[in-house]
Amino acid sequence: MKLTFWGMVSDQWTTIPPVVTTDLTGKIVVVTGSNIGLGLETAKHFARMDPGKLIVACRSKEKGLAAVADIKRDTGCSSVEFMRLDLADFDSVKSFAHEFESQNERLDILVENAAVALYDPKPQFTKDGWEVTAQVNHLATSLLGLLLLPVMAETSKKFNTRPRLVVVSSGLHDHAKFEKKIIDSSKPLRDYAHKDDVDPNLRIVAGRYSESKLLNIYFSRALHEHLPPQSALVVNSVTPGFCYSGLRRDYPLTGVRGLVMWLMEKTLAWTSEEGSRSLVYASLGEEEEADKMKGVYVSSLGAIYEPSDHVLGEEGAKEQRIFWDDTVKELTKVDPRVEQIMKDYLR
């Protein structure tokens, strides 16, 4: 479906359904980037459902512990914990996955919400050599999902449940477009975002965020397609719509662009709490018919929706295969466990 400006305006002026609720007794929930904005409000909703354990995963210990205290104070939930996770550092992702598996026997809901949106045209690279947006929003997010896939698969068998892996995307994926030379490359991700291979004259534009959100949808759809048909795991992606959040905290609120963003926020933006309801729906919705949620894209209004026409078309399917294969290849270099997980849990 094509996202038009007036379609977006219509959605933003539509009343959002109430948050979906259920009993999470005994279940373990992880929300990344849950120290602020959408992630924090999503975590608070889960906290009110009496989870066995709710993990606030973010890179700052100080901010993470403050979020834990905030959640406990607002909801009365005592089973909230902080775990450090820095998606700009592959070693941190691997450590998080190892620590989680060593301390927990189950994982029922993983909401991959953490992301960055950079506005400096000069590219920034992580210590791993990848452009920050590409690593945080796509590569590290995908790595975390794959490394935690075994514990989610085993959770479904041991506890007879339907674990869910939710990747937070954006309606802006509809505006993303990869250059033909990237799609045709033998190493598309490296040519797109690795400091040793990118064009030395690369300048980051706002579209890179949109492209990362398209990669999120490709990853969630491809992961779903590679799961065995009998798998109880539910993988999907979701857009929270246009919300007030910490994502635009570095947006330059000067000049014409700043004025336009200010006006849009004042007239269109939902609160972080309102936006978080779609994340909760993707995690809990259609509980009695969970198969309906497999591989889908969830709208900001808490309903199953279509991603962009490009994603659903032939070119999108081709790009999805290319980026899935290349993502697995690159992540196997980061952590050889990815290859074994592919053999043991995926087709």
Secondary structure, 3 states (H helix, E strand, C coil): CCCCHHHHHHHHCCCCCCCCCCCCCCCEEEEECCCCHHHHHHHHHHHCCCCCEEEEEECCHHHHHHHHHHHHHHHCCCCEEEEECCCCCHHHHHHHHHHHHHHCCCCCEEEECCCCCCCCCCCCECCCCEEHHHHHHHHHHHHHHHHCHHHHHHHHHHHCCCCEEEEECCHHHHHCCCCHHHHCCCCHHHHHHECCCCCCCCCCCCHHHHHHHHHHHHHHHHHHHHCCCCCCCEEEEECCCCECCHHHCCCCCCHHHHHHHHHHHHHHCECHHHHHHHHHHHHHCCHHHHHHHCCCEECCCCCEECCCHHHHCHHHHHHHHHHHHHHHHHHHHHCCHHHHHHHHHCC
